[in-house]
Amino acid sequence: PGAPETSAAKGKAKASTSTTSSENPANAQKGITRLPIELITNILANYKSIGNFTSIPDHSERNNARHTAYGAPGIKPEPEPDLLAGEPVLPRAYLERPDVLRALSQTCVAYRKVFLPLLYERLEGLERKCEGLAKREDLWQFVGCVRVLHAHTQMTTAIKNTFEKASLPTVRTVIVPGFCHEILRACPEVRSVWCTEEDGSKLIGALGKGKCTKVEEVRGCSLSDTMMKRMCRAGPSRRNLRIIEMRSKDETRLALLKSFKHLHTIDLPQWRGWQDPNPTLNPKSPHLQAAIKDVLGDIEGVAVNGAEGERGGWGEREFVQVGVE
């Protein structure tokens, strides 16, 4: 006879069997579960969710507008002050979707099979919301995207200690500030890496150390000699590359991208307005087009007006997407 099962093993076995296809719960064909998953997804889309381009709102602008409106004829100021002004938090509306999914997943076995994966497919909660996930390893299989909206610059050591022994092989997308690069060590199967703060050099360096050789998309990196060399060493699987900063001298560095045999699309920044003190290279210039053609072959430039509404620290950017025809 083998060793007796521990309580933890029994708990895992129970969790795994609760989602097997052999189950036929009484509520499987009742209520909202009778709807196609596409309709359920459309219904849930009415709730605010943390997406790839979600950012912390600027409370200072809202407060300035309130102060300007105060005392103006015909305009009533908001009666309550914004107690969260200046704090790195999202509006409370973002809690509604996970709360609804959690309640639905606890209704019955049939609902749990549908809504539990939807609840944990994106790791978007803060520490208080993630405590349950940290204690339930059987839920990690549902996590496909890790998105860090805000982290202090001095949290690098804490993040390293937290993710040093963790493994999230199901994660395909990581969207984090540059100083959260230690998270990549726990995501060996990641395909898309987005840098939301800094130049992306730490994330690119972590790709090689974390053996993330399957990354196909990198967004939010600068175009420098060091960055390009690091990216080439990290792996040849790149298909999409978004560059956040580019100067007129950078067109010669594009030659380093030849090592990416599968490269399909490059997004180049084009600043608008007076915010940028240094002139940037026009992505539509013949010299740059020739340099990109040397890397990608036949190309077709497509103007993307403020792609995904992205804004940078210096001002609003317009991206020109250059890809293979």
C-alpha positions in Angstrom: 0.0 0.0 0.0 1.2 3.5 -0.8 1.5 6.4 1.6 -1.7 7.9 2.9 -2.9 11.0 1.1 -2.3 14.3 2.8 -5.0 16.9 3.3 -3.4 19.1 0.7 -3.3 16.2 -1.9 -6.9 15.5 -1.2 -7.8 19.1 -1.7 -6.0 19.2 -5.0 -7.6 16.0 -6.1 -11.0 17.4 -5.2 -10.3 20.6 -7.1 -9.2 18.8 -10.2 -12.1 16.4 -10.3 -14.6 19.2 -9.8 -13.8 20.4 -13.4 -13.7 17.0 -15.2 -15.8 16.5 -18.3 -17.4 13.4 -16.8 -19.5 15.5 -14.5 -23.2 16.1 -15.3 -24.5 18.5 -12.7 -28.2 19.2 -12.6 -27.8 22.9 -13.4 -25.7 22.4 -16.5 -28.6 23.2 -18.8 -30.2 25.9 -16.7 -29.9 29.6 -16.4 -27.1 31.6 -18.0 -25.0 28.5 -18.7 -27.4 27.7 -21.5 -26.1 30.7 -23.5 -23.2 30.4 -25.9 -19.9 31.4 -24.4 -19.8 34.3 -27.0 -22.9 35.9 -25.5 -21.6 35.4 -21.9 -18.4 37.2 -23.0 -20.4 40.1 -24.5 -22.4 40.4 -21.3 -19.3 40.5 -19.2 -17.8 43.2 -21.5 -20.3 45.7 -20.0 -18.2 45.6 -16.8 -14.9 47.5 -16.6 -11.9 45.3 -16.8 -8.2 45.9 -16.7 -7.0 45.7 -20.3 -3.6 46.0 -21.9 -3.8 49.8 -22.1 -5.5 50.5 -18.7 -3.6 53.0 -16.7 -3.9 54.8 -13.3 -6.2 57.8 -13.9 -4.7 61.3 -13.4 -6.7 62.6 -10.3 -4.9 66.0 -10.5 -6.6 66.9 -13.7 -10.0 66.1 -12.3 -9.3 68.0 -9.2 -8.2 71.1 -11.1 -11.4 71.0 -13.2 -13.4 70.8 -10.0 -11.6 73.8 -8.5 -12.0 75.8 -11.7 -15.7 75.0 -11.8 -16.2 76.0 -8.2 -18.0 79.3 -8.0 -18.6 79.6 -11.7 -22.2 80.7 -12.6 -24.5 77.8 -13.3 -22.0 75.1 -12.4 -22.2 73.1 -9.2 -19.0 71.6 -7.9 -19.0 68.0 -6.7 -20.2 67.9 -3.1 -17.6 65.4 -1.9 -13.8 65.8 -2.2 -11.8 63.2 -4.0 -10.2 61.3 -1.1 -8.1 59.2 -3.5 -6.5 62.2 -5.2 -2.9 61.4 -5.9 -3.2 57.8 -4.9 -2.2 55.1 -7.4 -5.6 53.4 -7.5 -8.3 52.5 -10.0 -11.9 53.5 -9.7 -14.1 51.1 -7.7 -16.0 50.2 -10.8 -13.1 47.8 -11.7 -14.0 45.6 -8.8 -17.4 44.8 -10.1 -16.4 42.3 -12.8 -14.3 40.1 -10.5 -16.9 40.3 -7.8 -19.6 39.2 -10.2 -17.5 36.4 -11.6 -16.6 35.2 -8.1 -20.3 35.2 -7.0 -21.3 33.2 -10.1 -18.5 30.7 -9.7 -19.7 30.0 -6.2 -23.3 29.4 -7.2 -23.1 25.7 -8.3 -20.7 23.2 -9.9 -22.0 24.0 -13.4 -21.5 27.7 -13.0 -18.0 27.1 -11.4 -16.8 25.3 -14.5 -17.7 28.3 -16.7 -16.9 31.3 -14.6 -13.9 30.2 -12.5 -11.5 30.2 -15.5 -12.9 33.6 -16.5 -12.3 35.0 -13.0 -8.6 34.0 -12.9 -7.6 34.3 -16.6 -6.1 37.7 -15.8 -4.0 38.3 -12.7 -5.2 41.9 -12.2 -5.9 42.1 -8.5 -3.8 43.8 -5.8 -2.3 42.1 -2.8 -5.6 41.7 -0.9 -7.3 40.2 -3.9 -4.5 37.8 -4.7 -4.2 36.2 -1.3 -6.6 33.4 -2.3 -4.8 32.8 -5.6 -1.5 32.5 -3.8 -2.9 29.8 -1.5 -4.6 27.8 -4.3 -2.0 26.5 -6.7 -4.8 24.6 -8.6 -6.1 28.0 -9.8 -2.8 29.0 -11.4 -3.6 27.0 -14.5 -6.2 29.7 -15.4 -3.8 32.7 -15.3 -2.9 33.7 -18.9 -2.0 37.4 -18.4 0.0 39.2 -15.6 -0.6 43.0 -15.6 1.0 45.3 -13.0 -0.6 48.7 -13.0 1.5 50.3 -10.3 4.6 49.2 -8.4 7.1 51.2 -6.4 10.6 51.4 -7.9 12.1 50.0 -4.7 10.0 46.8 -4.9 12.5 44.9 -7.1 13.8 42.7 -4.3 10.3 42.0 -2.9 9.2 41.0 -6.4 12.2 38.8 -6.9 11.7 37.0 -3.6 8.0 36.5 -4.4 8.4 35.0 -7.8 11.7 33.2 -7.3 10.1 29.9 -6.7 6.8 30.5 -8.5 6.0 28.9 -11.9 3.3 30.3 -14.2 3.7 28.2 -17.4 0.2 29.2 -18.6 1.0 32.9 -18.8 1.3 34.2 -22.3 1.2 38.0 -21.8 3.2 40.0 -19.2 2.5 43.8 -19.0 4.7 45.4 -16.3 6.9 48.4 -15.5 10.6 47.8 -16.3 11.6 47.3 -12.7 9.2 44.3 -12.4 11.4 42.3 -14.6 11.8 39.5 -12.0 8.3 38.4 -12.8 9.5 37.0 -16.2 11.5 34.3 -14.4 8.2 32.6 -13.5 6.8 32.8 -17.0 8.9 30.6 -19.3 6.1 30.3 -21.9 5.4 34.0 -22.3 4.8 35.2 -25.8 4.1 38.9 -25.4 6.1 41.3 -23.2 5.0 44.9 -22.7 7.0 47.5 -20.8 4.9 50.4 -19.4 7.6 52.4 -17.7 11.3 53.0 -18.4 13.0 51.9 -21.6 12.6 48.2 -21.4 16.2 47.3 -20.9 15.6 45.4 -17.7 12.9 43.3 -19.2 15.0 42.5 -22.2 17.8 41.4 -20.0 15.5 39.3 -17.9 14.2 37.5 -21.0 17.6 35.8 -21.5 18.1 35.0 -17.8 14.6 33.6 -17.5 15.0 31.5 -20.6 11.9 33.1 -22.2 12.9 32.0 -25.7 9.4 31.9 -27.1 8.6 35.6 -26.9 7.2 36.8 -30.2 6.2 40.4 -29.3 8.0 43.1 -27.5 6.4 46.5 -26.8 7.8 49.6 -25.1 11.5 49.4 -25.8 14.0 52.0 -27.0 16.2 51.5 -30.0 19.8 51.6 -28.8 22.9 49.5 -29.5 22.8 47.8 -26.1 19.0 47.2 -26.3 19.3 45.6 -29.8 22.2 43.4 -28.8 20.3 42.2 -25.7 17.2 41.5 -27.7 19.2 39.5 -30.2 20.7 37.3 -27.5 17.3 36.8 -25.8 16.0 34.8 -28.8 15.2 34.9 -32.5 11.4 34.4 -32.3 10.4 38.1 -32.5 7.5 38.8 -34.8 6.3 42.2 -33.6 8.3 45.0 -32.2 7.1 48.4 -30.9 9.7 51.0 -30.3 8.9 53.9 -28.0 11.8 56.2 -28.8 13.7 56.8 -32.0 16.1 59.4 -33.2 17.5 60.2 -36.6 20.7 58.3 -36.0 18.8 55.1 -35.1 18.1 54.0 -38.6 21.5 52.4 -38.9 20.7 50.3 -35.8 17.8 48.7 -37.6 20.3 46.4 -39.4 20.7 44.5 -36.1 17.1 43.4 -36.5 18.1 41.1 -39.4 18.8 38.3 -36.9 15.0 38.1 -36.2 14.1 35.8 -39.1 10.4 35.9 -38.2 10.0 39.6 -37.7 6.8 40.8 -39.3 5.9 44.2 -37.9 7.7 47.2 -36.5 5.8 50.1 -34.8 7.7 53.3 -34.9 6.8 56.5 -32.9 6.0 59.8 -34.4 5.6 62.6 -31.9 3.0 65.3 -32.3 3.1 68.8 -30.9 5.9 70.7 -29.2 6.4 68.5 -26.2 9.5 66.7 -27.5 12.6 68.9 -27.2 14.6 66.9 -29.8 13.4 66.3 -33.3 12.6 62.6 -34.0 13.0 60.8 -37.2 10.0 60.8 -39.5 9.0 57.2 -39.9 7.8 57.9 -43.4 11.1 59.3 -44.6 12.7 57.5 -47.6 15.9 56.8 -45.6 14.1 55.0 -42.9 11.8 53.2 -45.3 14.9 51.9 -47.1 16.5 50.8 -43.9 13.3 48.9 -42.9 13.0 47.4 -46.3 16.5 46.0 -45.9 15.3 44.2 -42.7 11.7 43.2 -43.6 11.8 43.0 -47.4 8.8 44.4 -49.2 6.9 46.7 -46.8 3.7 48.7 -46.7 3.5 51.7 -44.3 0.2 52.1 -42.6 -0.5 55.2 -40.5 -2.0 54.5 -37.1 -3.4 57.6 -35.5 -2.5 57.5 -31.8 -2.4 53.7 -31.7 -4.7 52.4 -28.9 -4.9 55.9 -27.5 -1.4 55.5 -26.0 0.2 58.5 -24.3 3.8 59.0 -23.3 5.5 61.1 -20.7 6.4 63.8 -23.2 3.1 64.0 -25.0 0.8 62.2 -27.4 2.4 59.8 -30.0 1.3 58.7 -33.3 2.7 55.3 -34.4 3.4 54.3 -38.0 3.1 50.5 -38.4 5.4 49.0 -40.9 4.9 45.4 -41.9 5.4 42.8 -44.5 2.8 42.9 -47.3 
